[in-house]
Amino acid sequence: MQREVTMLEGYVTVQEIAKKWGVSPRTVQHMCVQGKIKGVAKFGRSWAIPQDAPKPTDNRMKSGKYVNWRKNLGGESKE
């Protein structure tokens, strides 16, 4: 059963912003909890996110010397 959420003018739901940004709704929820999205407000179980909120940057390490660090730990491969 899906709940119908009526949002305040100028705000969108987690599902709407997740679709706009190309990420999962759970990722958007984490961003809200961590304070990475400016202007969010929580009403009960729902987050209200400003329509014009910019997508926060992803600060995870994706390249550089830490890529494949597990492979480089032992110096030898297990082949």
C-alpha positions as CSV (number, residue, x, y, z in Angstrom):
1,M,0.0,0.0,0.0
2,Q,1.5,3.3,-1.1
3,R,0.8,6.4,0.9
4,E,-0.1,9.6,-0.9
5,V,2.1,12.4,0.3
6,T,0.9,16.0,-0.2
7,M,4.0,18.2,-0.2
8,L,4.3,21.9,0.6
9,E,4.6,24.3,-2.3
10,G,8.2,24.6,-3.4
11,Y,9.2,21.2,-1.9
12,V,9.4,17.7,-3.3
13,T,9.4,14.2,-1.8
14,V,12.4,11.9,-1.4
15,Q,11.2,9.7,-4.3
16,E,10.9,12.7,-6.7
17,I,14.3,14.1,-5.9
18,A,15.9,10.6,-6.1
19,K,14.5,10.1,-9.6
20,K,15.7,13.6,-10.6
21,W,19.2,13.0,-9.3
22,G,19.4,9.3,-10.5
23,V,20.0,7.8,-7.1
24,S,18.0,5.6,-4.8
25,P,15.5,7.0,-2.4
26,R,17.5,5.5,0.5
27,T,20.5,7.4,-0.6
28,V,18.5,10.7,-0.5
29,Q,17.3,9.8,3.0
30,H,20.9,9.3,4.1
31,M,21.8,12.7,2.7
32,C,18.9,14.3,4.6
33,V,19.9,12.7,7.9
34,Q,23.6,13.6,7.4
35,G,22.6,17.2,6.7
36,K,24.1,17.2,3.2
37,I,21.0,18.8,1.6
38,K,20.3,22.4,2.6
39,G,16.8,23.4,3.5
40,V,15.3,20.0,4.2
41,A,12.6,19.5,6.8
42,K,11.1,16.4,8.3
43,F,7.4,16.1,8.8
44,G,6.6,12.9,10.6
45,R,8.1,10.2,8.5
46,S,8.5,12.3,5.3
47,W,11.3,14.6,4.2
48,A,10.4,17.8,2.4
49,I,13.3,18.8,0.1
50,P,13.4,22.2,-1.8
51,Q,12.8,21.7,-5.5
52,D,15.9,23.7,-6.4
53,A,18.2,21.9,-4.0
54,P,21.5,21.0,-5.7
55,K,22.7,17.4,-5.6
56,P,25.4,17.1,-3.0
57,T,28.8,15.9,-4.2
58,D,29.7,12.3,-3.6
59,N,32.8,12.3,-1.4
60,R,33.6,8.6,-1.7
61,M,37.1,7.7,-3.0
62,K,36.5,6.3,-6.5
63,S,40.0,6.8,-8.1
64,G,43.6,7.3,-7.1
65,K,46.0,5.3,-5.0
66,Y,43.2,3.7,-2.9
67,V,41.5,1.9,-5.8
68,N,42.1,-1.8,-5.5
69,W,44.0,-1.3,-2.2
70,R,43.1,-4.9,-1.1
71,K,44.9,-6.4,-4.0
72,N,48.1,-4.4,-3.2
73,L,48.2,-5.3,0.5
74,G,50.3,-8.5,0.3
75,G,52.4,-7.6,-2.6
76,E,51.7,-11.1,-4.0
77,S,48.7,-12.3,-5.9
78,K,46.9,-15.5,-5.0
79,E,46.8,-16.9,-8.5
